[in-house]
Amino acid sequence: MTVPTKQMELWLAGWRKTHNGGASVTFTVNDEDLEYFESATIRKGKVAGQRYMAVLVQLQEDETPDPCSLDPVPAKVPHFPAGMCGIAVKLCKEARFQRWLEDNFPDASRQFVVGNKEHKARDVICHVCGVTSRKELDTDDAAAEFFRERIYQPYITERVGAA
């Protein structure tokens, strides 16, 4: 069986991975090669979603295949503490969560006026949970339960509903 192929040069423009959209990779192509994809969508009623099989070879500056391109470099993964403390640390880094805290705990939010919103989120969590550090969410059962029921679960439920 002969498989029709299309050879073209691609430039990696970006990639992303989301919890609800999965992984995607974006490539840039020249105008002539773009026509190949445009015609594929036109043939299908101007709708994307066609499936392709690809063989990619990363090129070096001298146009030869890069022998190291198949050895993935491990992504630098930030270290977060485990347990409820780790969840709280991760959430405090999210701008969406910071806004959610301000909306849902306005009195506590007004008490902490700091330049860094991540630190303000940390302070609000500690205040409303009655702890001095997020680490205590892993050792203080009452604080952990409050965090889980009044902060984490409502926030996640609202975030998933909005997605």
C-alpha positions in Angstrom: 0.0 0.0 0.0 1.3 3.5 -0.9 0.6 6.2 1.6 0.4 9.7 0.1 2.6 12.1 2.0 3.2 15.8 2.2 6.7 17.1 3.1 7.0 20.5 4.6 9.1 22.5 7.0 7.5 23.5 10.3 8.6 25.8 13.0 7.5 25.1 16.6 5.5 28.1 17.7 4.4 26.8 21.1 2.7 24.1 23.1 0.3 23.9 26.0 -1.4 21.4 28.3 -4.6 22.1 30.1 -6.8 20.0 32.4 -9.9 20.3 30.1 -8.4 20.8 26.6 -5.6 18.3 26.7 -2.2 18.8 25.0 -1.7 20.9 21.9 1.3 21.9 19.8 1.3 24.8 17.4 3.5 25.0 14.3 4.1 27.8 11.9 4.3 27.0 8.2 5.0 29.0 5.1 2.1 30.3 2.9 2.4 27.5 0.3 2.1 24.8 2.9 -0.8 26.6 4.6 -2.8 26.0 1.4 -2.6 22.3 2.0 -4.4 22.7 5.3 -6.8 25.3 4.0 -7.9 23.0 1.2 -8.4 20.1 3.6 -10.9 22.2 5.7 -12.6 23.5 2.6 -13.2 20.0 1.4 -14.8 19.1 4.7 -17.2 22.1 4.7 -14.8 24.6 6.2 -14.5 22.6 9.4 -11.2 21.6 11.0 -10.6 18.4 12.9 -9.0 16.2 10.2 -6.6 13.6 11.4 -3.0 13.4 10.3 -0.1 11.1 10.9 3.3 12.8 11.1 6.9 11.9 11.2 8.9 14.8 12.6 12.7 15.2 12.5 14.3 18.2 14.4 16.9 19.9 12.3 20.2 21.4 13.4 21.5 24.7 12.0 23.4 22.8 9.3 20.1 21.2 8.1 21.0 17.7 9.4 18.8 15.8 11.8 19.5 16.5 15.5 20.5 13.2 17.1 19.5 14.4 20.5 16.0 15.5 19.5 14.5 12.1 20.6 15.9 12.5 24.1 13.3 14.6 25.9 14.6 17.1 28.4 12.6 16.6 31.6 10.5 19.7 32.2 11.4 21.6 35.4 8.6 20.6 37.7 8.1 23.0 40.6 8.3 21.3 44.0 5.1 21.7 46.0 4.6 20.3 49.5 2.2 17.3 49.7 -1.2 17.2 51.2 -3.6 20.1 51.9 -0.6 22.4 52.3 0.6 21.6 48.8 -2.9 22.2 47.4 -3.0 25.6 49.2 0.4 26.6 47.9 -0.6 25.7 44.3 -3.9 27.6 44.5 -2.3 30.7 45.9 -0.2 31.0 42.7 -3.4 31.2 40.6 -4.7 34.7 39.8 -8.2 33.2 39.4 -8.0 31.8 42.9 -6.7 35.0 44.3 -9.8 36.9 42.9 -12.1 34.1 44.1 -10.7 34.5 47.7 -11.3 38.3 47.5 -14.9 37.7 46.4 -15.7 35.0 48.9 -13.8 36.2 51.9 -14.0 40.0 51.5 -13.6 40.9 55.2 -10.4 38.8 55.5 -9.1 40.1 52.2 -9.4 43.7 53.3 -7.3 42.9 56.4 -4.3 42.0 54.2 -3.0 44.7 51.9 0.2 43.4 50.5 1.8 44.1 47.1 2.1 40.4 46.3 -1.3 38.8 45.6 0.1 35.3 46.2 1.2 36.3 49.7 -2.2 38.0 50.3 -3.9 34.7 49.3 -1.7 32.8 51.7 -2.5 35.3 54.5 -6.2 35.1 53.9 -6.2 31.2 53.9 -4.2 31.2 57.2 -6.5 33.8 58.7 -9.8 32.1 57.8 -8.5 28.6 58.6 -7.1 29.8 62.0 -3.5 28.8 61.3 -0.2 30.6 61.2 1.2 28.6 58.3 -0.3 26.6 55.4 1.8 23.7 56.7 -0.7 23.4 59.6 -3.3 22.3 57.1 -1.6 18.9 57.2 -1.5 18.6 60.9 -4.6 20.5 62.2 -7.6 18.4 61.3 -10.2 21.2 62.0 -8.2 23.7 59.8 -7.8 21.1 57.1 -11.6 20.4 57.1 -12.4 24.1 57.0 -10.0 24.6 54.1 -11.4 21.5 52.2 -15.1 22.3 52.7 -15.2 26.1 52.7 -12.3 27.0 50.3 -11.0 24.1 48.1 -14.2 22.3 47.2 -16.3 25.4 46.5 -13.5 26.9 44.4 -12.9 23.8 42.3 -16.7 23.3 41.9 -17.0 26.9 40.6 -13.9 26.6 38.4 -15.1 23.3 36.8 -18.6 24.8 36.3 -17.1 27.8 34.5 -14.8 25.7 32.2 
